[in-house]
């Protein structure tokens, strides 16, 4: 199909018209890529099973991988899911924002959108373009990240165009995403407890503090999903966020990492390094592609840069990539979750 590329500018009439035409496209069953505060999303009418099918086809995404529906106001969740007091607490604390809540679905959301599950994942984005697009469309918008399935998620419209030109009707460009990793996903269980399914900017510590509930963390956050298990949320079941070259995560001091790469690296190699370590790796491996990841303690910068780095690495035809293993707390847990999947769980402890 022909893909229309629209630069969003609320100050111009053409930008406003572009957003209205995008809403018309959603209502007509089309595909529109739009910005959010986390990554760019590939959107379609979440109440239209045929439109959901188009999302899976455009991404090359397995149809048992559920989609998140996006709403304009937190209270709109009641149109699509069985909400309750715990959802209201979460909504009051974190919505609009980068939080997705999994709840029992209502029949207003077709099984195709839900990936065959009895639950639905609901998010209310804070990004002004995303939020206004949903309002203008008048329907919830089902939207996974706007990349080919398995590849790193896009954090700006140029990256989207690389994957989605010719596959979608429209791409709305509003610059770079703020955070850079997908939303936190939490499930409300039948006993009114919470399970973290995917970590993000909103941390387990923040969720527990806001609700007064001790949060369980799904084994699939840090380990492989068990064989044959259904994925209750996006990003759990398949090799995800992955660059073309195989990636290894190194858990150890810089000197030991350098020694390991010297013994085991097969050039040409790429190295993702904390800012403090960049010159050391550059001196040890002058022919390697070195990617500055942000300071060791600056996990917000690391989150913003990760997918951009992985996409840059794909342009270099590397044999392999080495990267540090993040910690498992705070925003570090979100980085850990994405990076172990990008590396197909290949971790070397030094």
Secondary structure, 3 states (H helix, E strand, C coil): CCCEEEECCCCCHHHHHHHHHHHHHHHCCCCEEECCCCCCEEEEECCCHHHHHHHHHHHCCCCCCCCEEECCCHHHHHHCECCCHHHHHHHHHHCCCCEEEEEEECCCCCHHHHCCCCEEEEECCCCHHHHHHHHHHCCCEEEEECCCCCCCCCCCHHHHHHHHCCCCCEEEECCCCCCCCCCEEEEECCCCCEEEEECCCCCHHHHHHHHCCCCEECHHHCCCCCCCCCCCCCCCCCCCCCCCCEEEEEECCHHHHHHHHHHHCCCCEEEEECHHHHHHHHHHCCCCEEEECCCCCCHHHHHHHHHHHHHHHHCCCCCEEEEECCCCCCHHHHHHHHHHHHCCCCEEEC
